[in-house]
Amino acid sequence: MLEGETLQEGEASVASSSSGENLSMMWQCKLGHMSKQGLKVLVEKNLLPGLNKVSLPFCEHCVTSKQHRLKFSTSSSRSKVILELVDSDVWQSPVTSLGGARYFVSFIDDHSRRC
């Protein structure tokens, strides 16, 4: 059980040496890498304590999360017999399974479209 005490308004004070850029980055991370425009809207509505101006540096996480994977080109030809062409895919799970596995492999026959 957690124990604590309630502070009345005016009793709590916050000292911060964070620059505006660091504070902007902190709020962006807390809000799931929200866009700069979204943060500006929240600042205008005074919903982000301590932040008066949005100043964001380059964020690698934002760039990589917005990338799109290109689809494989679809083929107009299909295999004529079972097991002539088998498609496979490997997927890495972010969570380890109960058995300790982290990867999943699928195999799909092109002709029958079955695993």
Secondary structure, 3 states (H helix, E strand, C coil): CCCCCCCCCCCCCCCCCCCHHHHHHHHHHHCCCCCHHHHHHHHHCCCCCCCCCCCCCCCHHHHHHCCCCCCCCCCCCCCCCCCCCEEEEEEECCCCCCCCCCEEEEEEECCCCCC
